[in-house]
Amino acid sequence: MSAPEPATVLVVCTANICRSPMAAGLLQHALAAQPEPLRSLRVRSAGVAARDGQRVSENSILALKKTGIDISGHVSRALTDTLLTEALVVLCMTESHRAMIQLQAETPARHLFLFREFMPQRGDKEIPDPYGGSLKVYEAARDEMVEAIPSLLEFLKTRLGPGAARAS
């Protein structure tokens, strides 16, 4: 009998070439430093309007390279119902992504959240699209994602159950 597949966290943006690849890279990096079962979570990304096989934007690569994370091998993937149903949690960049998924999904998705939804302070929960912007715009988007990681880790601990609550 083979081991079960690790649970998946799916990160979604529009074209899957800027925000969601950066967010997935950052989240996977953060999870690698956590105890089990968080460490075993698999992070994938997709886009609500993506075309399969497009390269990640150069500024996304550069923004993450500055943090020591390499996403240069990422290629875009269109969001599918299979990806949605396999995911433990789906993290969207904006409310419009969440709304599109709710409208288009064959099976109603109840596990849709914003990447910044669990942050304790009030403020903008959406991460604007940096597409076409300068490296500084991409770095600002990256920094908004980094800021959300601690609250996301806490949320994921609750989704995985009591065994996941043992913090490192």
C-alpha positions as CSV (number, residue, x, y, z in Angstrom):
1,M,0.0,0.0,0.0
2,S,1.5,3.4,-1.0
3,A,1.5,6.5,1.2
4,P,-1.4,8.9,0.6
5,E,-0.7,12.0,-1.5
6,P,0.1,15.0,0.6
7,A,-2.7,17.6,1.0
8,T,-2.6,20.4,-1.5
9,V,-2.9,24.1,-1.1
10,L,-3.9,25.8,-4.3
11,V,-3.0,29.5,-5.0
12,V,-4.9,31.2,-7.7
13,C,-4.5,34.5,-9.6
14,T,-5.5,35.5,-13.1
15,A,-2.9,34.2,-15.6
16,N,-0.7,32.2,-13.2
17,I,2.5,34.1,-14.4
18,C,2.9,36.7,-11.6
19,R,1.2,36.6,-8.2
20,S,0.2,32.9,-7.7
21,P,3.6,31.5,-8.7
22,M,5.3,34.0,-6.3
23,A,2.8,33.2,-3.5
24,A,3.2,29.5,-4.0
25,G,7.0,29.7,-3.9
26,L,6.9,31.8,-0.7
27,L,4.3,29.5,1.0
28,Q,6.1,26.3,0.0
29,H,9.4,27.8,1.4
30,A,7.7,28.7,4.7
31,L,6.0,25.3,5.0
32,A,9.4,23.6,4.6
33,A,10.5,25.1,7.9
34,Q,7.4,23.8,9.8
35,P,6.8,20.6,11.7
36,E,4.7,17.8,10.2
37,P,2.0,17.7,8.8
38,L,2.5,21.3,7.6
39,R,5.9,20.5,6.1
40,S,4.3,17.8,3.8
41,L,1.7,20.1,2.3
42,R,2.1,20.5,-1.4
43,V,1.6,24.0,-2.9
44,R,0.4,24.4,-6.4
45,S,-0.8,27.4,-8.4
46,A,-3.2,28.1,-11.3
47,G,-5.0,30.9,-13.0
48,V,-8.6,31.6,-13.6
49,A,-7.8,32.9,-17.1
50,A,-4.4,31.2,-17.6
51,R,-3.2,29.5,-20.7
52,D,-1.1,26.3,-20.0
53,G,2.6,26.5,-20.5
54,Q,3.4,30.2,-20.3
55,R,6.7,31.3,-18.6
56,V,6.5,33.1,-15.3
57,S,7.2,36.8,-15.6
58,E,10.8,37.9,-15.3
59,N,10.0,40.4,-12.5
60,S,8.3,37.6,-10.5
61,I,11.5,35.6,-10.8
62,L,13.7,38.6,-9.8
63,A,11.5,39.5,-6.9
64,L,11.7,36.0,-5.4
65,K,15.3,35.5,-6.3
66,K,16.0,38.4,-3.8
67,T,14.5,36.2,-1.1
68,G,16.5,33.1,-2.2
69,I,13.6,31.4,-3.9
70,D,13.8,30.2,-7.5
71,I,10.6,30.0,-9.4
72,S,12.2,30.3,-12.9
73,G,11.0,26.8,-13.8
74,H,7.3,27.6,-13.3
75,V,4.9,27.4,-16.3
76,S,1.3,28.5,-16.1
77,R,-1.6,26.2,-15.6
78,A,-5.3,26.9,-16.1
79,L,-7.5,26.3,-13.1
80,T,-9.5,23.1,-13.4
81,D,-12.3,21.5,-11.3
82,T,-9.8,18.6,-10.5
83,L,-7.3,21.1,-9.0
84,L,-10.2,22.7,-7.0
85,T,-11.5,19.4,-5.7
86,E,-8.1,18.0,-4.8
87,A,-7.2,21.1,-2.8
88,L,-7.5,21.3,1.0
89,V,-7.6,25.1,0.7
90,V,-7.8,27.5,-2.3
91,L,-6.1,30.9,-1.8
92,C,-7.1,33.7,-4.1
93,M,-5.4,37.0,-4.7
94,T,-8.6,39.0,-5.1
95,E,-12.4,38.8,-4.4
96,S,-12.9,38.7,-8.2
97,H,-10.9,35.5,-8.4
98,R,-13.0,34.0,-5.7
99,A,-16.2,35.1,-7.5
100,M,-15.0,33.6,-10.8
101,I,-14.3,30.3,-9.2
102,Q,-17.7,30.2,-7.5
103,L,-19.4,31.0,-10.8
104,Q,-17.4,28.6,-13.0
105,A,-16.7,25.6,-10.7
106,E,-18.8,22.5,-11.4
107,T,-18.8,21.6,-7.7
108,P,-19.4,24.6,-5.3
109,A,-16.1,25.3,-3.6
110,R,-16.4,25.9,0.1
111,H,-12.7,26.2,0.8
112,L,-12.0,29.5,-1.0
113,F,-10.1,32.2,0.9
114,L,-8.0,35.3,0.1
115,F,-4.3,34.9,0.6
116,R,-4.4,37.9,3.1
117,E,-7.8,37.0,4.6
118,F,-6.4,35.8,8.0
119,M,-4.2,38.8,8.8
120,P,-5.3,40.2,12.2
121,Q,-5.3,43.9,11.2
122,R,-7.8,45.6,9.1
123,G,-6.7,46.8,5.7
124,D,-6.7,45.6,2.1
125,K,-7.0,41.9,1.9
126,E,-6.4,41.8,-1.9
127,I,-3.1,41.7,-3.6
128,P,-3.1,43.9,-6.8
129,D,-1.8,42.5,-10.0
130,P,1.8,43.7,-10.7
131,Y,1.7,42.6,-14.4
132,G,3.5,45.1,-16.5
133,G,4.8,47.0,-13.6
134,S,8.4,47.8,-12.5
135,L,10.4,45.4,-10.3
136,K,9.4,47.6,-7.3
137,V,5.7,46.9,-8.0
138,Y,6.5,43.2,-8.0
139,E,8.5,43.5,-4.8
140,A,5.6,45.3,-3.2
141,A,3.2,42.4,-4.1
142,R,5.8,39.9,-2.8
143,D,6.1,41.9,0.5
144,E,2.3,41.8,0.9
145,M,2.4,38.0,0.4
146,V,5.3,37.6,2.9
147,E,3.3,39.7,5.4
148,A,0.4,37.2,5.1
149,I,2.5,34.0,5.6
150,P,2.4,33.8,9.4
151,S,-1.4,34.1,9.6
152,L,-1.7,31.6,6.7
153,L,0.4,29.1,8.6
154,E,-1.8,29.5,11.7
155,F,-4.9,29.0,9.6
156,L,-3.4,25.9,7.9
157,K,-2.7,24.4,11.3
158,T,-6.4,24.6,12.1
159,R,-7.4,23.0,8.8
160,L,-5.1,20.1,9.4
161,G,-6.4,19.3,12.8
162,P,-5.0,19.1,16.4
163,G,-1.8,17.3,15.4
164,A,-0.8,20.3,13.3
165,A,-1.2,22.7,16.2
166,R,2.2,21.8,17.7
167,A,4.2,24.7,16.7
168,S,8.0,24.6,16.0
